[in-house]
Amino acid sequence: MTENAKSEAKDVLCETAGGEAVYCDGTSIVAVLPPGRAVLSTSWLNGGYHEDIRMVFNHHLSEDACRADTLEGGSIDAYLRLIASRHGFDPDQSTGMLTKADMGNAAVATHTFRDLTVTAVVTGGIEGNGGRAGDPASFYEENGDFGDLGGTINTLLLVGASLPPETMTRVVMTATEAKAAVLQELMAPSCYSAGIATGSGTDMIAVVSDRTHPLILTNAGKHAKLGELAARCVKEATREALARQTDLCPANQQNMLVRLERFGIGEEEFWQVACDLPGAPGRECFLSALRERATDPVLVAATAALLHIADEVAWGLLPADAGIQAARSIMVGVTAVQGASQAVQSDGLCDLYQTIPEMWTHFVALCINTYDV
């Protein structure tokens, strides 16, 4: 560390038994590493595998500096070097990540088994560029020019054991699967398709291993304890970070309208359908009833079931006609569960050219017009 280190207030997030110290100064999370550490990172600054890194950081980008061409220094690498220097470290012995997420919303999770301890420090937010692997791309990189850097899940993993390089790459695989599992469990929507997100388009990771530790581990897959602990830490910290940053949590996902967002269906789409149905009410009256209905546990459960059927049809796991028949049966049954005095007639539930989410929108709008307004 150089003498011109920043003197801002620092909140210690965690300290490991091996001597790593992780602190937050408001704009960055910094992990100070003792000698003898190996680091594998996806950073533009000293990315890949290195054995001479003394500092790993995760830095918050302002809204005005979320593109490579707007960063101070004129490039991502130059900007990262500036950040390392401002924290008092040699840029040649530093590596770092960038995100728009608030450093104050970082989450830390630690798990231990016998002599092995793993810690994850995660910041996250995918509301702006969450995507599913294989979604349509938003840019083609030419001459180092590419798109937005914001909306990111950044993961720092500190492993209290000595890992060879190939095992550290396996830690990255396991951590990535764990992150994707959290997003699936939260039904986080992709911003670029009707799919469930598996991450953001700009996620980054850094894995730190203690080469001085007497415990040497060579397997970080799901069958190995190292893989289990790494995945558990990443899942817990990612879930908490997303809840802190954007309120992406189980409680807020218990809403029919939230679940339908990834299919491009919101209040306006419901209202447009309602206008074409018998008994169309006033806009505010309809939307008020829709919002009240949206958190009804039965309707949320039915929405979840129908959208999963739609997903399985899209994935080729169910024939489209079987999916539509099952969807219609669920919709007819919902009126009975809701205690409606007169079931909505099944022959008016759908058009064969409608998708299952469109069928459900038609059905809910019809129910609201018939029973609620």
N, C-alpha and C positions, 0 to 999 in steps of 0.2 A: 504494500500500500504506500502511496506517495504522501508527501506532507500536506498537499493541498486538498485533502479529503474534505468532503462537505461536513459542516458542523450542525446540520439540521437535527431536530429531535428524531430519535429512532426508536421504534417499537419493536422489541424482540419477539419474533413469531415462534421460533423454536431454536433449541440448541441440542445437538446430538451428542451421544456418548463419545463419539470419535472426534469431536471438536469443531464440527461445522456449526456456524452461527448464521441464522437467517433473520434479517430485520427488515422493517418497512420504514421508509422515511416520508411517505406520502405520495411520491410520484414513482418510486421504484421499490421492488422487493430485491434485496441483495443477499446472496449466500456467499459468505467468506469461507474459503476452503483452506485447510491446513495443507502442508506439503504432502505429496504421496497420493494425490487423488487423480483418478482418471475420469474424464468427462466425455460423454457422447451427446452431441446436441444437433438440432436442426437449424442453428443460427447462421446468419450471413457472416457473422464475426467469429472466426475460428470454429466453424461448424465441423461436424464429423467427430472423429476420435482424437483426443489429446490427453497427454499426461503432465502438462505444465500449466493448466488453468488454475488460477487462484481465486477467481470470482465469477459467479453466475448471477445475472440479474434479469428481472422481468420489469419492463418499463411501460408506464402509461403514456399513450399518445393523446395529444389534444385533438379536438375535432378539426383544427386547421392544419394538422400535420399527419394525415392518414394516407397520403400517397407518397410513393418514393420520391417523386419529383418536387415535393413541397417540403421535404425534410431538411433541417439545418445540416449543412455540409454537402448537400446535393445528391446523396445516395444513402441507401440503407446502411451499408458497411461504414461509411464515414460518420453517419449519425450515431451508430452503435459505439464507435470508437470515442466519440465525444462524450457519450453518457458514461462509459467506463472511466474516462479521465476525470470527469466531474465528480465521480464517486471516490476518486483517489486511487485508482488501480491502473496498472499498465494494460493498455488495450490489447497488447500482444499476449497477455496472460488472462484474458477475459473472454466471456461469451455471453450473449444476451438475447432476450426475446422482447417482442413488442406487442402491445394490445391497447384497445380503447377501454378495456375493463378498469374499474376503479380498484386501485391496490388495497383500499380499505375493505373491499369485499372478498379478499383472499381467504381461502379455507385451508386448514392444515389437518392432516390425519396421520397417525402413527400406529403401526402394529409391530408386535414383537413375538418371536417364537424362539425359545432357548437363547442362543447367542446372536440371533439375527434380528435386526431392527430395520424397518423401512419407513420412511416418511415421505409424504406427498404434500406439496404446496401448490395449490391450483387457483388461478383466476379464470373466470369464464363468462362469456356472453355470446349467444348465437342468434339473437333476435334479428340482427342485420344481415348476416351472411351464412346462417346455418344451412348445410346442404347434405345430400345423400351421395355417397360415392357413386360416380357414374352419371350424376346430373349434368345437364348442358353447361359447358364452361362459359365464363364471362369474359375471358380475354385469351389471346394468344401472345405469348411473350416474344418480343422482338427487341434486340439490342438492350436487354435488361429493363425494358419498360413494361410495367404491368399495373394492375389495378389496386383497389382499396386494401389497406392493411388492417382495417378494424374488424370488430366482432370475432373474438378469438378465445379458444380454450388453451391456455398455456399451463404446462405441467412441469414441475421440478420434482424429481425423484432422488432422494438421498438414500443410498443402500449401505448399511453398515456391514459390508463384507467385501472381499476382493473378488472382482468379476473379470474374466477375460473379455476382450472386445466383442467376441461373437455372442457372449451371454448378455452383454449390455444391449446389443441389437435385439435380442429376444425379449428383454425387458420392455423395449419400445413397442414391440408387437403386442405383448400382453397388456401394457398400459393403454394402447390404442383400442384394443378390444373392450377393455373395461370402460373407457370413455363412451364408446358406441353403445355399450349395454345400458349405461345410465340414460342416454338420450332415448333409447328404445323404451325403457321402463317409464320415462316421462312422456312418451309420445310426442317428442319435440318435432315440430314441423320443419321440413326443408323449405327454404325461401325460393327454390328454383324448380320444384316439382311437387307432385302430390305425395311424395314419399316421406318417410320418417327420417329425420336427420341422423347422420352418423358422426358429425363433427361440424366445424366451420371450415371455410375455404382457406383459413390462415393459421390453423392450429400449430403450435410449436411445443417442443419437449426438450428437456435436458435431464440426463441421467448421470448421477455422480456415484462412483464406486471408490471404496477405500482400499487402495492397493497395499497398505501397511497392515491390514487386518489379518489375523491368523486364520479366519474362516474363509475358505476358498470355495465358491459355488460356481457350477458350470451349467446349471439348468434353470431357466426362468419361465418355463412353460406352465400350463395350467395344472399339470400333475405334480409340480415341484412346490415346496413350501414358499420359496422365494416368489414364484409366480402368483401364488395365492395372496401373499401379503401385499405385493405390489398392486395387484388388482383391487384388493379390498381398500387400500389407501386411496387409490385413484378414484374408485367409485364413490367413496364417502366424501372426499374433498371436492370432487366435481359436482356432486349433487348439492352440497352446501354452497359452493361458490355460485352456481347458477341460481339458486334460491335467493342468495344475497344480492346478486347483480341485477336480475331481471324478474324476480318472483316466479321463475320457472320451477314449480314445485307441485307435488300431488294435489294439494288443496285447490290451487288455481287451475289445475287441469280438469277438475270436476265441473266442467261447463260444456254444454253441447256446442255453443258457438265457438269456443276455443278449439274443440276437437275438429270442427269443420273448416277451420282456417286454411289448412293445407290443401283443401280442395277448392279454395277460392270462394267459399260461401260464407257470407256474413249477414249482418242485419239488412243491408240494402237488397241482397239477393232474395231473402225471405219476403221482404216487403213487395218486391216486384212480382213474386209468385202470388202473394196474397191478393194483389190488385186484380188478378185475372180469375179469382175464384168467387163463388157465390158468397154473399154476405160480407163483402170487403168492408172493413171498418175504416176509421180515420187512421192516419199514419202513426200518430203518437200513441193512440190507444192500442194499436197492434203491436208496436215495438215494446211498449210497457209490458204487455202480456208475454211477448217473446222472451224478454229478459228474465221475467219471473219463471217461465217454463225452462229456461236454459240450464238452471241449476237443479232441476228436479232429478233426484238420483235415478229414477226409473228411465227417464228420457236420456240421461247421460249414459246409462248402461246400455240402452238400446242403440244409441249412437255409436258407442264403442263396438258393439257386436256387428252392426251394419258396416261400419268402416273397415273392420277387419275382414269381413266377407269381400268388400270391394278390393282390399289389398290382395287377398288371395286370388281373386279373379285376375287382377293385374299381373300377379306373379306367375300365373298359369297353373295354380294349384287347384282351382275350381273352374268348371265350365261356366260361362257367363249366364246361361239360362237357369242353371241350378242356383247360382248366386241370387238371381232376381226372384226366383220362387221362394227361396229362404227369406229374402228380405221382405217380400210381401207378407209372408206368414208372421214375421216378427211385428210388422206394422199393424196388422189386424189384431194381434194379441195385445199390443200396447194399450189399445182403448179399453179392453177388459180390465187390465191391471190398474189402469187409471180410474176405474169406476165410472166411466162415461155411461150415460143413460142409453145412448144409441151408438153402436159401433159405426165408424166410418166405413162405407161400403168398399170392399176390396177391388171391385171393378173400376173404381175411380182413383185408385192409388197411384197408378203409373202409366206412362207411355213406354212402349217397348224400346223407344229410342233414347230414353233417359238413362243416365248412370244411376247407380244405387244412391250416391249422395244427393243427386237431383230428385230422385224418388222420395227420399226422406225429407227434403226441404218442402216438397209439395204436400206430403202427408202432415207435417207439423203445422204448416200454414193453414191447411184445411181444418185441423183440429182446433187451432186457435180461433179461426173464424167461426167454427161451429159451436164451441163450448165456452170460450173465454171472453168473447167480445160481442 
